[in-house]
Amino acid sequence: MPNYDYRCEKCENVFEIFQKMSDPKLEVCPEQECEGQVKRLLGTGAGLIFKGSGFYQTDYRSDSYKKGQSKESGGSKDSAKKTEPKKS
């Protein structure tokens, strides 16, 4: 549920209300002595936050996608040719 900013046309009071998106807009100032009309202000919206050392498009691929990609590229890093120690 988002927060909505409103401003009273009469007393210039700016306040924030936590409402559902389906709730009707407020029309009357919540100040007891004012009772002026209020208008909903345009907000900037929620910011996008990236956490961690980096973010890559392929970081969150499904396991089935990763398996398909490794088959196309000829195998994964783990299946690389390993050398055995020489016998003396």
N, C-alpha and C positions, 0 to 999 in steps of 0.2 A: 504494500500500500504506500503510495507516495505522499510526500508533504506538499502542500499547496500554499503559496504566499498570496495574501490578500492585502489590499489597501483600502481604508475607509475614505470616501469622497468628502465627508464632512469634517472629521477630526484628524485626517492624515495619518491615522494609526496604521502601522504595517505589522502584520502578524502572520504566523504560520500555523496551518491546521493539517493534522494527519487524518486523511480520509481515504475511503475506497474510491477507485476510479468510477464506479457506478453511482456513488453518492451525488446528489444534486449540489450545484454550486451554492455557496453561502450568498445571501442577499442583504443581510442586515449585520451591522457592526456588533460584535459581542460586548463592547463596552456598555455598561448599564445606563449611563446618562446620555449616550450619543445616539444610538439607533439610526445612524446614517447608512446609506447604501455602500456596499463594498464591491470591488472589482478584483477578479483573479489576475495576478501578475504572471507574466511569462518568466519561467525559470530557465536556468541553464541546463538542467537535467543532471543525471548522475554521471560522474566521471568514470572513465575506464582506468582500472588500476592493474598494472602488470607487476607481479611479485616474483622475486627470485633473480638469478643471475642472467637469465635470458629467456626468450620466448620464441619458439620456432614453429612453423606450421606443421611440421612432421612430428613434434613431440608427443602428441596425443592421438596418434593413429591407432586403429584397432589392431589386434594381433593377426587377424585374418589378412588385413591389408599388408602388414609387414611381411608375412609369409609369402604372399603373392609377389611382392617386390623383390624378395631375396631369390625366388625362383627365376624371375626374369633377368636378374643381374648375374646369375650364375652361382649363387650360393651366398652364404653370410660370412662374416668375418671369422666366426667360430669354426667354419668348415674349411678354412684355408689349409693348404698342404703343410703338414708338420714334418719336420726332419727328425729322424731317430738318431740317437747317439751312436757313434761308431763303436764297433766291438774291437777290442785290442787283443 
